[in-house]
Amino acid sequence: MATKRGARIRGCAVLTMSFATPALASPASLTWNNHSGTNIWNTTDANWFNGTTSVPYSDKSNGSTGDAVLFNDSNGVNYTGDNISVAGAFSPTSVTFNNSYTDYTLGGPGGVGGSTSVVKLGSATTTLAGSDNYSAGTFVDAGTLAIGSGTAFPVNTNLTIASGARMELTFASYTAYAPVVSSLANTGSIDVENNGLVLENTPLSVASAQVTLGYNHGNWNGFNATTGTINSSVAANDAHHLTAVGVATELTSFLGSTVSPSDVLVRYTICGDTDLDFDITSADYARIDNGYKNHLTGWANGDFNYDGVVNYEDYALADAACDIADGGQSDALAHYEIPLHAYEFGQPYVTALLALDPTAPIPEPNALAFLTFGAIAALRRTARYGRF
């Protein structure tokens, strides 16, 4: 404490006192070692190595940010605790995974928050499965980062994926949830599996180009060493090749959430589903017809094989999916559409459809011969605007 004599006021000496401000504790740099064997990230268990000894994690010590934390598999560190439960809402200075041998899962009731970033290094996999709301971005520089729950990826955060790195959406299929990415810089790959993704501030052309690369002739395993790809390992395993990754915009609702019409929406779905609701209706066929008539392209206009044109091959994909994949049973709508397209496109369409759906209800050649343009138009009106 320092003192000094102040000015004399009305014959009295005034002492002015000043106090030294206590120094704030600097955040420590800690490496996970699960020393206590609990597999719990809290502020009591000494599960972190500070370079000298095992200590508990400290969050926002004396007003500072929390400790910087590292999960690795370096020699000399006990890294057997690879499935970690986060017990609270913590705001570390940074979170880094540098793991090439150990797969980490960060789950539990808590999560990472605050002005924190998550960085993934090393060739192994890290799964985020807690409740995270950090705001300084996600950086997948190497290996795989999996999103394992509907609360694991913060809303409106930046996502950067380096060449050779990978992000996977592994949370429960058809969950009414889609991660929202405020800015995407992807030169690696994103595997949506059987889920969806909302991309803000990303041009539709960029997302479509990455999905087109992922398509890879319907195998959905495309990879490019310099340009990012978006694919689906679930679609890749579809023996019928009737599921895919769709891309659309100008929608206001997606997987149970309200979205902006400018958002780019990406989802695993069935061919023919132009509006990404995992269903094929007459409204979808109307959009395909409009895309075909006006020479448009893109998934939302009916280009389901990403070849830059809407033609008989896309109708065959939609019809086969409507007949097989939509609800797992023959769809009455498909039985209206297939005769129309068999007449309009002839044998190339029939060949393409039967390759996808060998039991498709193809009319007999004689029946097709009796169909007139008027009959086709009447059938089309019934299919588009009738009870379906």
ZILIN-V935867 format. One record per residue. N is the residue number from 1. RES is the residue in three letters. SS is DSSP state (@ for helix, = for strand, . for the rest). Layout:
# ZILIN-V935867
n=N res=RES ss=SS
n=N res=RES ss=SS
This chain:
# ZILIN-V935867
n=1 res=MET ss=.
n=2 res=ALA ss==
n=3 res=THR ss==
n=4 res=LYS ss==
n=5 res=ARG ss==
n=6 res=GLY ss==
n=7 res=ALA ss==
n=8 res=ARG ss==
n=9 res=ILE ss==
n=10 res=ARG ss=.
n=11 res=GLY ss=.
n=12 res=CYS ss==
n=13 res=ALA ss==
n=14 res=VAL ss==
n=15 res=LEU ss==
n=16 res=THR ss==
n=17 res=MET ss==
n=18 res=SER ss==
n=19 res=PHE ss=.
n=20 res=ALA ss=.
n=21 res=THR ss=.
n=22 res=PRO ss=.
n=23 res=ALA ss=.
n=24 res=LEU ss=.
n=25 res=ALA ss=.
n=26 res=SER ss=.
n=27 res=PRO ss=.
n=28 res=ALA ss=.
n=29 res=SER ss==
n=30 res=LEU ss==
n=31 res=THR ss==
n=32 res=TRP ss==
n=33 res=ASN ss=.
n=34 res=ASN ss=.
n=35 res=HIS ss=.
n=36 res=SER ss=.
n=37 res=GLY ss=.
n=38 res=THR ss=.
n=39 res=ASN ss=.
n=40 res=ILE ss==
n=41 res=TRP ss==
n=42 res=ASN ss=.
n=43 res=THR ss=.
n=44 res=THR ss=.
n=45 res=ASP ss=.
n=46 res=ALA ss=.
n=47 res=ASN ss=.
n=48 res=TRP ss==
n=49 res=PHE ss==
n=50 res=ASN ss=.
n=51 res=GLY ss=.
n=52 res=THR ss=.
n=53 res=THR ss=.
n=54 res=SER ss==
n=55 res=VAL ss==
n=56 res=PRO ss=.
n=57 res=TYR ss=.
n=58 res=SER ss=.
n=59 res=ASP ss=.
n=60 res=LYS ss=.
n=61 res=SER ss=@
n=62 res=ASN ss=@
n=63 res=GLY ss=@
n=64 res=SER ss=.
n=65 res=THR ss=.
n=66 res=GLY ss==
n=67 res=ASP ss=.
n=68 res=ALA ss==
n=69 res=VAL ss==
n=70 res=LEU ss==
n=71 res=PHE ss==
n=72 res=ASN ss==
n=73 res=ASP ss=.
n=74 res=SER ss=.
n=75 res=ASN ss=.
n=76 res=GLY ss=.
n=77 res=VAL ss=.
n=78 res=ASN ss=.
n=79 res=TYR ss=.
n=80 res=THR ss=.
n=81 res=GLY ss=.
n=82 res=ASP ss=.
n=83 res=ASN ss==
n=84 res=ILE ss==
n=85 res=SER ss==
n=86 res=VAL ss==
n=87 res=ALA ss=.
n=88 res=GLY ss=.
n=89 res=ALA ss==
n=90 res=PHE ss==
n=91 res=SER ss=.
n=92 res=PRO ss==
n=93 res=THR ss=.
n=94 res=SER ss=.
n=95 res=VAL ss==
n=96 res=THR ss==
n=97 res=PHE ss==
n=98 res=ASN ss==
n=99 res=ASN ss=.
n=100 res=SER ss=.
n=101 res=TYR ss=.
n=102 res=THR ss=.
n=103 res=ASP ss=.
n=104 res=TYR ss==
n=105 res=THR ss==
n=106 res=LEU ss==
n=107 res=GLY ss==
n=108 res=GLY ss=.
n=109 res=PRO ss=.
n=110 res=GLY ss=.
n=111 res=GLY ss==
n=112 res=VAL ss==
n=113 res=GLY ss=.
n=114 res=GLY ss=.
n=115 res=SER ss=.
n=116 res=THR ss=.
n=117 res=SER ss=.
n=118 res=VAL ss==
n=119 res=VAL ss==
n=120 res=LYS ss==
n=121 res=LEU ss==
n=122 res=GLY ss=.
n=123 res=SER ss=.
n=124 res=ALA ss=.
n=125 res=THR ss==
n=126 res=THR ss==
n=127 res=THR ss==
n=128 res=LEU ss==
n=129 res=ALA ss=.
n=130 res=GLY ss=.
n=131 res=SER ss=.
n=132 res=ASP ss=.
n=133 res=ASN ss=.
n=134 res=TYR ss=.
n=135 res=SER ss=.
n=136 res=ALA ss=.
n=137 res=GLY ss=.
n=138 res=THR ss==
n=139 res=PHE ss==
n=140 res=VAL ss==
n=141 res=ASP ss=.
n=142 res=ALA ss=.
n=143 res=GLY ss=.
n=144 res=THR ss==
n=145 res=LEU ss==
n=146 res=ALA ss==
n=147 res=ILE ss==
n=148 res=GLY ss=.
n=149 res=SER ss=.
n=150 res=GLY ss=.
n=151 res=THR ss=.
n=152 res=ALA ss=.
n=153 res=PHE ss=.
n=154 res=PRO ss=.
n=155 res=VAL ss=.
n=156 res=ASN ss=.
n=157 res=THR ss==
n=158 res=ASN ss==
n=159 res=LEU ss==
n=160 res=THR ss==
n=161 res=ILE ss==
n=162 res=ALA ss=.
n=163 res=SER ss=.
n=164 res=GLY ss=.
n=165 res=ALA ss=.
n=166 res=ARG ss==
n=167 res=MET ss==
n=168 res=GLU ss==
n=169 res=LEU ss==
n=170 res=THR ss=.
n=171 res=PHE ss=.
n=172 res=ALA ss=.
n=173 res=SER ss=.
n=174 res=TYR ss=.
n=175 res=THR ss=.
n=176 res=ALA ss=.
n=177 res=TYR ss=.
n=178 res=ALA ss=.
n=179 res=PRO ss==
n=180 res=VAL ss==
n=181 res=VAL ss==
n=182 res=SER ss==
n=183 res=SER ss==
n=184 res=LEU ss==
n=185 res=ALA ss==
n=186 res=ASN ss==
n=187 res=THR ss=.
n=188 res=GLY ss=.
n=189 res=SER ss==
n=190 res=ILE ss==
n=191 res=ASP ss==
n=192 res=VAL ss=.
n=193 res=GLU ss=.
n=194 res=ASN ss=.
n=195 res=ASN ss=.
n=196 res=GLY ss==
n=197 res=LEU ss==
n=198 res=VAL ss==
n=199 res=LEU ss==
n=200 res=GLU ss=.
n=201 res=ASN ss=.
n=202 res=THR ss=.
n=203 res=PRO ss=.
n=204 res=LEU ss=@
n=205 res=SER ss=@
n=206 res=VAL ss=@
n=207 res=ALA ss=@
n=208 res=SER ss=@
n=209 res=ALA ss=@
n=210 res=GLN ss=@
n=211 res=VAL ss=@
n=212 res=THR ss=@
n=213 res=LEU ss=@
n=214 res=GLY ss=@
n=215 res=TYR ss=@
n=216 res=ASN ss=.
n=217 res=HIS ss=.
n=218 res=GLY ss=.
n=219 res=ASN ss=.
n=220 res=TRP ss=.
n=221 res=ASN ss=.
n=222 res=GLY ss=.
n=223 res=PHE ss=.
n=224 res=ASN ss=.
n=225 res=ALA ss=.
n=226 res=THR ss=.
n=227 res=THR ss=.
n=228 res=GLY ss=.
n=229 res=THR ss==
n=230 res=ILE ss==
n=231 res=ASN ss==
n=232 res=SER ss=.
n=233 res=SER ss=@
n=234 res=VAL ss=@
n=235 res=ALA ss=@
n=236 res=ALA ss=@
n=237 res=ASN ss=.
n=238 res=ASP ss=.
n=239 res=ALA ss=.
n=240 res=HIS ss=.
n=241 res=HIS ss=.
n=242 res=LEU ss=.
n=243 res=THR ss==
n=244 res=ALA ss==
n=245 res=VAL ss==
n=246 res=GLY ss==
n=247 res=VAL ss==
n=248 res=ALA ss==
n=249 res=THR ss=.
n=250 res=GLU ss=.
n=251 res=LEU ss=.
n=252 res=THR ss=.
n=253 res=SER ss==
n=254 res=PHE ss==
n=255 res=LEU ss=.
n=256 res=GLY ss=.
n=257 res=SER ss==
n=258 res=THR ss==
n=259 res=VAL ss=.
n=260 res=SER ss=.
n=261 res=PRO ss=.
n=262 res=SER ss=.
n=263 res=ASP ss=.
n=264 res=VAL ss==
n=265 res=LEU ss==
n=266 res=VAL ss==
n=267 res=ARG ss==
n=268 res=TYR ss==
n=269 res=THR ss==
n=270 res=ILE ss==
n=271 res=CYS ss=.
n=272 res=GLY ss=.
n=273 res=ASP ss=.
n=274 res=THR ss=.
n=275 res=ASP ss=.
n=276 res=LEU ss=.
n=277 res=ASP ss=.
n=278 res=PHE ss=.
n=279 res=ASP ss=.
n=280 res=ILE ss=.
n=281 res=THR ss=.
n=282 res=SER ss=@
n=283 res=ALA ss=@
n=284 res=ASP ss=@
n=285 res=TYR ss=@
n=286 res=ALA ss=@
n=287 res=ARG ss=@
n=288 res=ILE ss=@
n=289 res=ASP ss=@
n=290 res=ASN ss=@
n=291 res=GLY ss=@
n=292 res=TYR ss=@
n=293 res=LYS ss=@
n=294 res=ASN ss=.
n=295 res=HIS ss=.
n=296 res=LEU ss=.
n=297 res=THR ss=.
n=298 res=GLY ss=.
n=299 res=TRP ss=@
n=300 res=ALA ss=@
n=301 res=ASN ss=@
n=302 res=GLY ss=.
n=303 res=ASP ss=.
n=304 res=PHE ss=.
n=305 res=ASN ss=.
n=306 res=TYR ss=.
n=307 res=ASP ss=.
n=308 res=GLY ss=.
n=309 res=VAL ss=.
n=310 res=VAL ss=.
n=311 res=ASN ss=.
n=312 res=TYR ss=@
n=313 res=GLU ss=@
n=314 res=ASP ss=@
n=315 res=TYR ss=@
n=316 res=ALA ss=@
n=317 res=LEU ss=@
n=318 res=ALA ss=@
n=319 res=ASP ss=@
n=320 res=ALA ss=@
n=321 res=ALA ss=@
n=322 res=CYS ss=@
n=323 res=ASP ss=@
n=324 res=ILE ss=@
n=325 res=ALA ss=@
n=326 res=ASP ss=.
n=327 res=GLY ss=.
n=328 res=GLY ss=.
n=329 res=GLN ss=.
n=330 res=SER ss=.
n=331 res=ASP ss=.
n=332 res=ALA ss=@
n=333 res=LEU ss=@
n=334 res=ALA ss=@
n=335 res=HIS ss=@
n=336 res=TYR ss=@
n=337 res=GLU ss=@
n=338 res=ILE ss=@
n=339 res=PRO ss=@
n=340 res=LEU ss=@
n=341 res=HIS ss=@
n=342 res=ALA ss=@
n=343 res=TYR ss=@
n=344 res=GLU ss=@
n=345 res=PHE ss=@
n=346 res=GLY ss=.
n=347 res=GLN ss=@
n=348 res=PRO ss=@
n=349 res=TYR ss=@
n=350 res=VAL ss=@
n=351 res=THR ss=@
n=352 res=ALA ss=@
n=353 res=LEU ss=@
n=354 res=LEU ss=@
n=355 res=ALA ss=@
n=356 res=LEU ss=@
n=357 res=ASP ss=.
n=358 res=PRO ss=.
n=359 res=THR ss=.
n=360 res=ALA ss=.
n=361 res=PRO ss=.
n=362 res=ILE ss=.
n=363 res=PRO ss=.
n=364 res=GLU ss=.
n=365 res=PRO ss=@
n=366 res=ASN ss=@
n=367 res=ALA ss=@
n=368 res=LEU ss=@
n=369 res=ALA ss=@
n=370 res=PHE ss=@
n=371 res=LEU ss=.
n=372 res=THR ss=.
n=373 res=PHE ss=@
n=374 res=GLY ss=@
n=375 res=ALA ss=@
n=376 res=ILE ss=@
n=377 res=ALA ss=@
n=378 res=ALA ss=@
n=379 res=LEU ss=@
n=380 res=ARG ss=@
n=381 res=ARG ss=@
n=382 res=THR ss=@
n=383 res=ALA ss=@
n=384 res=ARG ss=@
n=385 res=TYR ss=@
n=386 res=GLY ss=.
n=387 res=ARG ss=.
n=388 res=PHE ss=.
